Amino acid sequence: MEKNQVTILGARGSIPVSGNGYKTYGGATSCVLLEAAGEAVLFDAGSGLLNLPQHVRKEYKRIHIFLSHFHLDHLMGIPMSQMMYNPAAELIFYAEDGEQIPEVFRQMMAEPLWPVGPDSFRAKQSFRSIGMSPVALNGAADAGEQSLTVTAAPVTHPGGAIAFRADWGTHSMVYATDCDPDEGTGRSLERFAADTDLFILDAQYTDEEYEKCRGFGHPSMRTSAQIIAASGAGQGLLFHHSPSHTDAQLGTFEQRLQQYRKNISFAREGEIIAL
């Protein structure tokens, strides 16, 4: 029986945080692992990527990594990730413009910012662009099982970003972070995530914080909860927590939310969702 599950490796936004106030929801930045149809798929590669070894099954030789955009908090796990230095690993990276990925890695690890460059990586790497048509990952199809596809959709964020929807068999999930939907783009997100099993959506700000941070590329918790509810998703996870929000604050926000939206919660680092 194939494993079908999502693991939250990192749910924090902007920068990693640590300390006693960040133990429940975690302090690592954006990284989500999907295991489905015989494939291992990562959405973003923030500092949460460093949690991968304790979760991923050893028999995965190939890992697909979908990058929503190139802001540092979504890439910072790359230089220290064990998978990058494993010569037996095959890593397939996807982005809106896949040809940019190697240069982004070089810039991120260039002197004087990092002691070694991406030439030190030993894993087999390939880089692909993803458009708005479904991409078949094919691992399960090779085994005569239901294939896994990933589809991208643009979202509103400074510099641009994309959301991802994964579909396999009768199951699906959506990962949409670093977006600031208005009424029109919010409707588009609702349609993109329609009736999905799991909808992971950016929700960095309170209403008050959002008014002070308009244009920063992140929505309010209220807006995201409304979009998840309108999509008909079976379960919603609010994601990309502000580094200033402690466990106590997020717990209070969650308690208030679940008085009205019992199927929506705040993503917790290390949380595993079976699908």
C-alpha positions in Angstrom: 0.0 0.0 0.0 1.6 3.3 -1.1 1.9 6.1 1.4 -0.1 9.2 0.6 0.7 11.9 3.0 1.9 15.5 3.4 4.5 16.5 6.0 5.1 20.1 7.0 8.8 20.5 7.2 8.7 24.2 7.7 5.8 26.7 8.0 7.4 30.0 9.0 7.7 33.0 6.7 10.4 35.5 6.0 13.1 34.3 8.4 13.6 31.3 10.6 13.0 31.8 14.4 13.7 29.7 17.4 13.2 29.6 21.2 10.6 28.4 23.7 7.9 30.5 22.0 8.1 28.7 18.7 8.0 25.0 19.6 4.4 24.2 18.6 4.2 25.7 15.2 7.9 25.7 14.5 10.5 28.2 13.3 11.7 26.7 10.0 10.8 28.5 6.8 8.7 27.1 3.9 9.1 23.5 2.9 6.4 20.9 2.4 6.9 17.2 1.5 4.3 15.2 -0.4 4.6 11.4 -0.7 2.1 10.0 -3.2 1.9 7.6 -6.0 5.4 6.4 -5.4 7.0 9.8 -5.6 8.6 12.3 -3.2 7.7 15.9 -4.0 8.9 19.0 -2.2 7.3 22.4 -2.4 9.9 25.1 -1.7 13.2 24.6 -0.1 13.4 26.9 2.9 15.2 26.0 6.1 12.5 23.4 6.7 14.4 21.3 4.1 16.9 20.4 6.8 14.1 18.4 8.5 13.8 16.2 5.4 16.2 13.3 6.4 14.1 12.4 9.5 10.9 12.2 7.4 11.6 11.0 3.8 11.8 7.2 3.1 15.2 6.0 2.2 14.1 4.2 -0.9 13.3 7.4 -2.8 16.2 7.9 -5.2 14.4 10.7 -7.1 13.0 13.8 -5.5 11.0 16.5 -7.3 11.4 20.1 -6.0 8.9 22.8 -7.0 10.0 26.3 -6.2 7.3 28.9 -5.9 9.7 31.8 -6.4 13.3 32.7 -5.6 13.0 34.7 -2.4 15.7 33.6 0.1 13.4 32.3 2.8 12.2 29.7 0.2 15.7 28.6 -0.8 17.9 28.9 2.2 17.8 25.1 3.0 19.6 24.3 -0.3 23.3 25.0 0.7 23.1 22.8 3.9 20.8 20.1 2.6 22.2 16.5 2.8 20.4 15.6 -0.4 22.4 18.1 -2.4 25.6 16.2 -1.5 24.4 12.7 -2.1 25.8 11.3 -5.3 23.0 8.6 -5.4 20.2 11.2 -5.4 18.4 12.5 -8.5 16.9 15.9 -7.9 14.6 17.5 -10.4 13.9 21.2 -9.8 11.0 23.1 -11.3 10.3 26.8 -11.4 8.4 29.2 -13.6 11.7 29.7 -15.4 13.8 26.7 -14.7 16.8 28.0 -16.5 17.3 30.6 -13.8 17.7 28.1 -11.0 21.4 27.3 -11.4 22.3 31.0 -11.5 20.1 31.7 -8.5 22.0 29.0 -6.6 25.3 30.5 -7.7 24.3 33.9 -6.5 23.1 32.6 -3.2 26.3 30.7 -2.5 28.8 33.2 -4.0 31.6 34.8 -2.0 31.5 36.5 0.5 28.1 35.1 1.4 29.0 31.4 1.5 32.2 29.5 1.7 31.6 27.0 -1.2 29.6 27.3 -4.4 27.1 24.9 -6.0 30.0 23.1 -7.7 30.3 21.3 -4.4 27.0 19.5 -4.9 27.2 15.8 -5.8 23.6 14.9 -6.5 22.4 14.6 -10.1 20.4 17.7 -10.8 18.1 18.8 -13.6 16.2 22.0 -14.0 12.8 22.4 -15.7 10.3 25.2 -16.4 6.7 24.6 -15.5 3.9 26.3 -17.3 0.2 26.2 -16.6 -0.4 22.7 -18.1 -0.1 19.6 -15.8 3.3 18.0 -15.6 3.3 14.2 -15.1 6.0 13.0 -12.7 5.6 9.5 -14.1 7.1 7.5 -11.2 3.9 5.7 -10.4 3.0 5.3 -14.1 6.3 3.4 -14.5 5.0 1.0 -11.9 1.6 0.7 -13.6 -0.1 2.8 -10.9 -2.0 6.1 -11.0 0.3 8.9 -12.1 0.9 12.0 -10.2 0.6 15.4 -11.9 1.5 18.9 -10.8 -0.1 22.1 -12.2 1.1 25.7 -11.6 -0.9 28.9 -11.4 0.3 32.5 -11.0 -0.3 34.4 -7.8 0.2 38.0 -6.8 3.5 38.6 -5.1 6.3 41.2 -5.6 8.6 39.7 -8.3 6.0 37.0 -9.1 5.3 33.6 -7.7 3.3 30.5 -8.5 1.1 28.1 -6.6 1.0 24.4 -7.2 -1.7 21.7 -7.3 -0.9 18.0 -7.2 -3.4 15.4 -8.4 -3.2 11.6 -8.1 -6.0 9.1 -8.3 -8.9 10.7 -6.5 -6.7 12.8 -4.3 -5.3 16.3 -4.6 -3.6 19.1 -2.7 -2.7 22.8 -3.3 0.3 24.7 -2.0 -0.1 28.5 -2.4 2.2 30.7 -0.4 3.5 34.2 -0.9 0.4 35.6 -2.5 -1.8 38.6 -1.8 -5.1 37.8 -3.5 -7.6 40.6 -4.3 -11.2 39.7 -5.1 -10.4 38.6 -8.6 -7.3 36.6 -7.9 -8.9 35.2 -4.8 -11.7 33.7 -7.0 -9.0 32.2 -9.2 -7.4 30.6 -6.2 -10.7 29.2 -5.1 -11.2 27.6 -8.5 -7.6 26.3 -8.6 -8.1 24.6 -5.3 -11.7 23.6 -5.8 -12.7 20.5 -3.8 -9.1 19.5 -3.1 -8.3 17.3 -0.1 -5.8 19.8 1.4 -5.3 23.5 0.7 -2.2 25.1 2.2 -2.4 28.8 2.0 -0.3 31.8 3.1 -1.9 33.7 6.0 0.9 35.8 7.5 -0.9 38.8 8.9 -3.7 39.7 11.2 -6.1 42.3 9.8 -4.3 45.1 11.6 -0.9 44.0 10.4 -2.2 43.6 6.8 -3.2 47.3 6.7 0.4 48.3 7.6 2.0 45.8 5.2 -0.1 46.3 2.0 2.1 45.4 -1.0 4.4 43.1 0.9 2.8 40.1 -0.9 1.0 38.3 1.9 -2.7 38.1 2.9 -4.5 38.3 6.2 -5.7 35.2 8.1 -9.3 36.3 7.6 -8.9 36.5 3.8 -7.1 33.1 3.5 -9.7 31.4 5.7 -12.5 32.8 3.5 -10.7 31.6 0.3 -10.2 28.1 1.7 -13.8 27.8 2.8 -15.1 29.0 -0.6 -12.9 26.5 -2.4 -14.7 23.5 -0.7 -11.3 22.0 0.3 -11.7 19.2 2.8 -8.9 20.6 5.0 -7.2 23.9 5.1 -3.8 24.8 6.6 -2.8 28.5 7.2 0.9 28.8 6.4 3.9 31.2 6.2 3.5 32.3 9.8 4.9 35.7 10.7 8.2 35.4 12.6 6.8 37.7 15.2 3.8 35.4 16.0 4.6 33.1 18.9 2.9 29.8 19.8 0.6 31.6 22.2 -0.5 34.1 19.6 -1.0 31.5 16.9 -2.9 29.3 19.3 -5.3 32.1 20.2 -5.8 32.9 16.5 -6.5 29.3 15.8 -9.0 28.9 18.6 -11.0 31.9 17.4 -10.9 30.7 13.8 -12.1 27.2 14.6 -15.2 28.5 16.3 -16.4 29.1 12.7 -14.0 27.0 10.5 -13.4 23.7 12.2 -11.6 22.2 9.2 -9.0 25.0 9.0 -6.0 25.1 11.3 -2.5 26.6 11.5 0.3 24.5 10.0 2.7 23.0 12.5 6.2 22.0 11.7 6.5 18.2 11.8 2.7 17.7 11.2 1.8 14.8 9.0 -1.5 14.8 7.1 -2.7 11.4 5.7 -4.6 11.7 2.4 
